[in-house]
Amino acid sequence: MPSDTAPEPLETAPAEQADAGGRARAGQDDSDRPTREEAESAVRTMIRWIGDDPAREGLLDTPGRVTRAWREFGAGYEQDPKEILARTFEEIAGYDEMVVLRDIGFESHCEHHMLPIIGRAHVAYLPRSRVVGISKLARIVEAFARRLQIQEKMTAEIADTIHEVLEPYGVAVVVDAAHHCMTTRGVRRGGVNMVTSRMLGAFRKDPSTRREFLAMIGHPHVSVG
């Protein structure tokens, strides 16, 4: 068990500090949001731009479907991840081993091409004096995934938020995902996954703790810089 010291503060840039506050990350509030009609008009413009006719029967309802889908894809902007972790439990009977939730499926979209990122996240923390309901770990992943993302940033956001709110001895996050911006366009290389990790506290400092976590999730060769 690690020594009972306070968790190291995270060096977070001001722009990143707003990330956990949902829409504040993009500097946007509801007064800046286009109407649904404006969004649907933009979809019609895109349909015309690629060479089709938005007025034909098969595409008449497409703008509405697309805007509803993107409201769902962007649902993370409406959530405050810190609030998700607000309720914790201190009756843990002295439990001092790691808590691991692995194979958390998620769908996100890359902020460069707005194409899907589909994969799994593995999340662990070493509790100091309190734990959180396991569903909340899955919801944290969902809250950050349902935004325009790059995988590196999403991995860091998940880990940093858990570290800041729960103040555990350590946090570990590994994300393994396929990027459709690479598999369906550009180099078009299928069957390729990207793996990113963020290790904080005991998981970064103690190689045996890190190895135990990586073995549990089936990624024994993930390196830490």
PEPEBEL-V8765 format. One record per residue. SS is DSSP state (2 for helix, 1 for strand, 0 for the rest). D_FIRST is the distance of its C-alpha to the first C-alpha in whole Angstrom. Layout:
BEGIN
{{SS D_FIRST} {SS D_FIRST}}
END
This chain:
BEGIN
{{0 0} {0 4} {0 7} {0 9} {0 11} {0 14} {0 14} {0 17} {0 20} {0 22} {0 25} {0 27} {0 31} {2 33} {2 34} {2 31} {2 30} {0 33} {2 31} {2 29} {2 33} {2 35} {2 38} {2 37} {2 36} {2 39} {0 41} {0 43} {0 44} {2 46} {2 49} {2 49} {0 48} {0 52} {0 53} {2 53} {2 56} {2 56} {2 53} {2 55} {2 58} {2 55} {2 55} {2 58} {2 59} {2 56} {2 58} {2 61} {2 60} {2 59} {0 62} {0 62} {0 64} {0 62} {0 65} {0 65} {2 65} {2 61} {2 60} {0 61} {0 58} {2 56} {2 55} {2 54} {2 52} {2 50} {2 49} {2 48} {2 46} {2 44} {2 44} {2 41} {2 40} {0 39} {2 38} {2 35} {2 37} {2 37} {0 34} {0 31} {2 28} {2 26} {2 28} {2 27} {0 23} {0 25} {0 24} {1 21} {1 20} {0 18} {0 18} {0 15} {0 15} {0 11} {0 10} {0 7} {0 8} {1 10} {1 13} {1 16} {1 20} {1 22} {1 25} {1 26} {1 30} {1 32} {1 35} {1 35} {1 38} {1 38} {0 40} {0 42} {0 44} {0 43} {0 42} {1 40} {1 36} {1 35} {1 32} {1 28} {1 25} {1 21} {1 19} {1 15} {1 13} {1 9} {0 10} {0 10} {0 12} {0 15} {1 16} {1 19} {0 22} {2 21} {2 25} {2 24} {2 22} {2 25} {2 27} {2 26} {2 27} {2 30} {2 31} {2 30} {2 32} {0 35} {0 36} {1 38} {1 35} {0 34} {2 31} {2 29} {2 29} {2 28} {2 25} {2 24} {2 25} {2 23} {2 20} {2 21} {2 22} {2 19} {2 17} {2 20} {2 20} {2 17} {0 15} {0 12} {0 9} {1 11} {1 14} {1 16} {1 19} {1 22} {1 26} {1 28} {1 32} {1 35} {1 38} {2 41} {2 42} {2 42} {2 43} {0 46} {0 47} {0 48} {0 46} {0 46} {0 43} {0 42} {0 39} {0 37} {0 34} {1 32} {1 28} {1 26} {1 22} {1 20} {1 17} {1 15} {1 12} {2 9} {2 12} {2 14} {2 13} {0 10} {2 13} {2 11} {2 10} {2 13} {2 15} {2 13} {2 14} {2 18} {2 18} {2 18} {2 20} {0 23} {0 23} {0 21} {0 23} {0 23} {0 22} {0 21} {0 23}}
END
